[in-house]
Amino acid sequence: MQPSEVKALLESRLDGCQFHIQGEGCNFQVVAVGEVFEGLSPVKRQQLVYSALSDEIASGALHAISIKTYTPAQWENAPENAQ
């Protein structure tokens, strides 16, 4: 899979989030930013993103996924957002 394919899958399955994807093949780093993460524990945030990709993970199309999640307010100060 390509990062653009992973991004398209996530955008179609998780509303109101912005995604930043890096990686190739079946190994990806996902950064997700959205209000949907407000008030959720880190584990619940990751479960939300994993569940959106569960079919691809089960099929082996995606294998190793690293996920970081932020609310929009948290994203403003996130190291990944430093430009």
Beta strands, then each sheet from edge to edge (+ up, - down):
strand 1: 17-24
strand 2: 27-34
strand 3: 64-70
sheet 1: 1+ 2- 3-
end
